[in-house]
Amino acid sequence: MRFASDNGSGAAPEVMAALIRANDGYERSYGADAAMGRVTTLVRDLFQAPEAAVHLVATGTAANALAIATHCPPWGAAFCHTHAHVAEDECNAPEFYSGAKLVLVPGDHGKITQETLAASLATTGEGGVHGVQRGMLTLTNVTEAGTVYTPAEIKALTALAKAYDLPCHLDGARFANSLVATGVTPAEMTWQAGIDVLSLGGTKNGCLGVEAVVLFDPAKAWEFELRRKRGGHLFSKHRYLSAQMEAYLTDGLWLRLAAQANAMGQRLASGLATKPGTSQAHPVQANMQFPLWPEGTHDRLERAGAVYYRLPAPPGREVARLVTSWSTTEADVDAFLAAV
Ligand SMILES: Cc1ncc(COP(=O)(O)O)c(C=O)c1O
């Protein structure tokens, strides 16, 4: 009954096996390993993006911060949702690496809307040399509220940004979960919807620690490489990052793992929907949900051994954040529902 985070899950057996294989013998360092070449080919094929540049780092924060730094000038605004991970959970790493300012754009259920983005774009950059300039747009899918943008929604937002010639980033820490939730292709969710750079998550969904930064326009690739090295995120024994990402993207493993996480999310949500006095703060569309339930439920669940985060709640109610992962089983979910 462990629903605190998909980061709490282990690594998938296929990923572990690939690491053991990668451990054999001698390999070139700093990203020149043979497996990195295969990762680049896999990403280009999966995204139908033959020119894309692919770089690996070990954390989502590094992926986001370096992607933002590469696309936003220090005098620029990086527009993001009010509760974006880059704004609330990365200890100012995006600002540290880029020098840019995060400008928070509101919207229900974790999503920026066309109206809120248009308003924010219109009112930023009007101060001439004295004010922050428009810099870039950064979105998250799956969002921090567990909801999922469709490609059409992403395209509508990137179109507003592109009217000002702004590059667009997608924080895809749970990108595979967003693909499974919508049934669209990686290309449809990214460059075909106006995304220029993607943080492609692996860690939450069955890797030990690897994220890919995918630059759909490779013109920025060298700058990215320099920033990664300067920022201390170029791994010497890079083969271990490559091995994880290669296994993750081979034979659809990433989508199978995300499908399990999402299916367990749906099972949990369907079960909770039958419990008296229980509702959801946001639509449940992937592997993260925020149920509200009657007071006293937290204590009962924790006594039964459940692990998850408690969130601030309105009077008389309690709110939880529950995250399912590739390793969540039906038995885990059913035990939790029984305890509720
Ligand atoms: C939406 C989102 N982006 C990025 C990250 C990456 O974080 P980390 O640096 O912990 O790997 C997370 C992790 O919680 C996340 O939820």
The ligand as an ORCA input file, in Angstrom:
! r2SCAN-3c Opt
* xyz 0 1
  C       6.743     16.894    -12.901
  C       8.120     16.572    -12.427
  N       9.176     17.057    -13.095
  C      10.431     16.745    -12.771
  C      10.685     15.914    -11.715
  C      12.107     15.527    -11.502
  O      12.620     15.551    -10.307
  P      13.994     14.906     -9.815
  O      15.014     15.962     -9.964
  O      13.653     14.603     -8.413
  O      14.360     13.690    -10.617
  C       9.628     15.420    -10.942
  C       9.886     14.574     -9.742
  O       9.167     14.535     -8.787
  C       8.307     15.756    -11.319
  O       7.259     15.291    -10.635
*
